[in-house]
Amino acid sequence: MENIVPLKIQIICIIVSVSFLFYIGYLIIKGKLREEYAIFWVICTIILIAFSFWRNGLAIVANFFGVFSPPNLVFMGAIFGIFIYLLHLSIVVSKLQSNNKELSQQIALLKNKLKNPDGEISYKNTDSNKK
């Protein structure tokens, strides 16, 4: 009886992890998740699948790194992964903000050029004159 409960949990973990991996693939195929962001999720899911099949693996890896309790290794790895992912997203957002600023400046210059075809740059706000 004692051996049946961990086996059920192991089977549930394998099914959920493999289902999540297929869901990630589905999101990539439908274009809702870009490949560069999916890499993180695929790696995490593969690690979960590996530890789902290899029962004592977490304890062995925890002993290798000198961690007292295997669940602490899971939390440490999750927190480290989250920090890396947040850093990556911060870099992406900074890049997008810079691109957005450059595009808005180019649109303003083109709009000004359309209003003044002779090439003079006008610095007055023409939208406020319409009100």
N, C-alpha and C positions, 0 to 999 in steps of 0.2 A: 504494500500500500504506500509506503514511504517513497518508493522509487517511481510510482505512477504520476504523482503530482508534478515533480520536476520535468518528467517527460512530456506531460501535457503543456506545461509552460514553454518548454523548448519548441514544441510543434507550433504553438500559437505564435511565438516570436518569429519562427521561420516563415510562417504564412504571412504575417503582417509585414515583415521586412521585404519579402519578395513582392508582395502586392504593392508596397510603397515604391519599389524600384520600377515596376511596370507603370505605375501612375506617373512617375517622373518621366519615363519614356513617352507616355501619352501626352503629357504637357509639352514636351519638346516637339513632338510630331505636329501637334495642333498650333504650335507657334506661340504658346502662352508663357513658355519659359525658355530663355536663351541658353545656349550650350555653355557659355562661360559661367553662368550662375548654377547650372545643373551639375557641374563637376563636383562642387562642394557636397551637394545632396547625394550624388551617386557614391562618392567615396565614403560618406557617413553610413549609407545604407549597406554598402559592401562590408564595412567593418562590423555592423550589427549582424549581418548574415553570418560572417565568419565566427563571431562569438556565440551565435545561436547554435551552430553546429559543434563548435569546440567548447564543451562545457567548462573545463578547467582552464581554459585559455586566459580568462581574465585574472585568475589567481596567479598564474605563472607570470603573466606580464607585470602584474602588480609587484610580485616578489622581485622581478628583474629590476624594476625601477626603485625598489625600496619603499614602496607604499604599504602602509600597515594594513589597510583594508581595501579589497578590490572595488567596492562601491565608491570609495574616495577617488580612485583612479578614473572611474567613469565621470564623476563630477568635475574633476580637474581637467580631463580631456574635453568635456563639453564646454566648460568655461573658456579654455584656451581656444577651441574652435570658434566659439562665438566672438571672441575678441578679434581673431584673424578675419572672420567674415565681416564684422563691423568696420574694421580698418579698410578692407577692400571696398565696401559700399561707400565709405566716406571719400575714398579716392575717386570713385565713379561719380558721386554727387558733385564733388569739387570740379571735376572735368566738365560735367554737364552745365554747371553754373557758369563756368568760364565761356563755354561755347554759346550758351544762351545770351550772355552779355555781348559777345562779339556779333552774334546774329542780329540782336536788337539794334546795335549801333549801325550795322550795315543797312538794315531796313530803314532806319531814320535818315541815313545819307541818301539812299535811293528815293525815298519819299520827298526829300528836299530837292533832289535833282529833278524829279518829275514836276514839281511845282515851279521851279526856276530853271527852265531849260537853257538859259544863257550861261549857266555855270556858277552864278553867285550863290554863296552859302548864306542862308537867312537863319538867324538865331532866334527870331521871335516865334512864339507859340501861336500857330494859326488856328488851332482848335479852340482856344479861349476867345478868339475874335468872333466866332460863330455864335456864341451864347448871348 
